[in-house]
Amino acid sequence: MKLIVLLALTLSLFGGSVQRCQSYEQEVRKAHWAQFGVDYPYQYGVGQLVQESGCRNILSLDGVGSEGLPQITYRLWQKPLKAKGISSIKGIPDQLKAQAIIMKSVYQPKYGLWVTYQVYNGGGLVLKEINRAGGENWELSKGQCRRGQSCFTWKGQRSCRSNCDINYEYSVLVYKYGEKYASIRSSKFRYW
């Protein structure tokens, strides 16, 4: 039953997202290239929007106030975003610029981009998990994950998932969804 609820939620949120996200692809490219340079594989920024919101400009039900296509919690990022000229993320162009700015601020140059996307999603615990695993390896790092569970209720059904599964699934889905938009490869910005 829990799996059915999760699948129904996913389908209702992400149905038609490929078409919606295509309309934002060039803005995502410009925002990420402004932060990282023109060899950045911006398609993963689009994949991130698919994973975060299905490219819908929504206010999340996560309880912390995440909003917009990239699901940014503005109150947590307000100071660094204001320093970069973003005083609000009500408009989609500002959301996409903020997404790229945040990604640049959590970027881990010695690791593949999967690590940066996981830091965006779940904080810096992935760095401790990599250290415990003895190096950057997605599978071994996941094996070192020691996080609790997240629970949500949808249409009266309560469901709980491991935060380890959620965070490690995130980087896989961002990659999968991003691959549908472009195929920019860069030796400077590897994903895995």
C-alpha atoms as one frame of an Amber mdcrd trajectory, in Angstrom:
protein
   0.000   0.000   0.000   2.816   2.430   0.864   4.431   1.859  -2.516   1.135
   2.512  -4.298   0.701   5.812  -2.415   4.276   6.843  -3.254   3.833   5.956
  -6.931   0.511   7.825  -7.123   2.119  10.907  -5.552   5.050  10.719  -7.967
   2.831  10.324 -11.028   0.529  13.176 -10.026   3.460  15.495  -9.384   5.668
  14.612 -12.345   3.186  13.690 -15.063   4.012  15.807 -18.129   7.132  17.233
 -16.507   9.374  16.622 -19.539   7.362  19.073 -21.637   7.076  21.626 -18.812
  10.779  21.432 -18.095  11.778  21.941 -21.723  10.397  25.455 -21.495  12.917
  26.259 -18.730  15.929  24.501 -20.227  17.601  27.597 -21.722  17.091  29.686
 -18.573  18.644  26.892 -16.503  21.564  26.737 -18.950  22.181  30.501 -18.731
  21.942  30.544 -14.932  24.300  27.593 -14.444  26.781  28.778 -17.052  26.862
  32.189 -15.360  27.925  30.464 -12.125  30.116  27.613 -13.384  31.183  28.471
 -16.942  30.079  27.168 -20.320  31.390  23.653 -19.852  29.001  22.908 -16.977
  26.530  20.092 -17.805  23.451  22.207 -17.119  21.118  19.345 -18.063  21.428
  18.093 -14.486  20.032  21.412 -13.276  16.969  20.685 -15.400  16.867  17.130
 -14.049  16.960  18.621 -10.565  13.835  20.654 -11.338  12.083  17.489 -12.476
  13.020  15.769  -9.226  12.205  18.727  -6.991   8.846  19.855  -8.375   8.110
  18.289 -11.744   8.830  21.825 -13.028   5.817  23.227 -11.227   5.997  26.522
  -9.391   4.688  25.167  -6.091   4.956  25.686  -2.364   6.028  22.375  -0.878
   4.234  20.504   1.832   7.609  19.648   3.395   6.933  21.827   6.436  10.002
  24.028   5.963   8.716  26.376   3.274  10.492  25.125   0.173   9.135  26.831
  -2.908   9.313  27.209  -6.636  10.636  24.960  -9.364  13.889  24.201  -7.455
  12.172  23.969  -4.038  14.384  26.511  -2.282  13.810  27.400   1.357  14.392
  31.116   0.942  14.552  31.937   4.648  17.604  29.641   4.909  19.313  31.023
   1.796  18.159  34.646   2.050  21.480  36.205   3.088  23.735  34.659   0.399
  21.060  35.117  -2.269  20.534  38.789  -1.380  24.315  39.245  -1.591  24.031
  38.008  -5.199  21.124  40.366  -5.987  18.193  38.007  -5.438  15.782  39.569
  -2.956  12.890  37.220  -3.739  12.262  33.909  -5.431   8.658  34.591  -6.368
   9.548  34.832 -10.064  10.829  31.824 -11.989  13.890  33.636 -13.430  15.032
  34.456  -9.883  14.325  30.874  -8.780  16.566  29.506 -11.526  19.346  31.989
 -10.773  19.049  31.100  -7.077  19.221  27.388  -7.889  22.517  27.899  -9.749
  23.933  30.152  -7.010  23.109  27.590  -4.329  24.555  24.780  -6.422  27.780
  26.766  -6.845  27.938  27.400  -3.085  27.611  23.685  -2.238  29.786  22.484
  -5.141  32.467  20.001  -4.121  35.154  20.255  -6.855  37.090  17.171  -5.767
  33.998  14.969  -6.116  31.577  14.087  -8.884  28.455  16.190  -9.234  26.370
  13.456  -7.607  27.849  14.617  -4.296  26.929  18.262  -4.915  23.347  17.336
  -5.764  23.089  15.265  -2.605  24.447  18.152  -0.525  21.782  20.408  -2.105
  19.111  17.885  -1.171  20.221  16.564   2.193  23.068  18.659   3.515  26.703
  17.829   4.147  26.190  14.432   5.778  27.113  12.782   2.475  30.668  14.119
   2.954  30.942  12.270   6.277  29.543   9.141   4.640  32.171   9.369   1.881
  34.900   9.690   4.518  33.587   6.663   6.435  33.451   4.724   3.145  37.116
   5.484   2.535  36.541   7.488  -0.638  34.042   8.651  -3.197  31.911   5.662
  -4.083  28.137   6.070  -4.245  27.306   2.519  -3.172  29.879   2.311  -0.354
  28.931   5.788   0.875  25.253   4.828   0.979  26.274   1.827   3.073  27.758
   4.270   5.586  24.596   6.360   5.805  23.033   6.572   9.272  20.003   8.835
   8.995  16.471   8.550  10.293  13.195   8.396   8.412  10.917  10.954   6.839
   7.186  10.424   7.060   4.376  12.078   5.163   0.647  11.708   4.827  -1.040
  11.880   1.440  -4.760  11.362   0.945  -4.999   9.979   4.458  -2.222   7.408
   3.999   0.904   7.723   6.136   4.161   6.600   4.588   7.744   6.610   5.898
  11.021   6.259   4.013  14.649   6.091   5.008  16.406   9.443   4.622  19.387
   7.471   3.316  17.266   6.046   0.503  15.770   9.461  -0.245  19.093  11.285
  -0.429  20.971   8.624  -2.378  18.058   8.142  -4.768  18.075  11.905  -5.388
  21.420  11.971  -7.205  20.434   8.963  -9.328  17.132  10.562 -10.370  18.709
  13.962 -11.112  21.146  12.156 -13.416  18.410  10.080 -15.059  16.115  13.045
 -15.639  18.962  15.336 -16.735  20.088  12.920 -19.415  16.782  13.569 -21.228
  17.683  17.209 -21.912  21.260  17.449 -23.155  24.426  15.428 -23.326  27.117
  17.920 -22.372  30.143  16.068 -21.065  33.008  17.787 -19.322  36.229  16.499
 -17.835  36.016  19.343 -15.307  32.480  18.425 -14.186  32.047  14.659 -14.061
  28.831  13.308 -12.573  29.874   9.908 -11.225
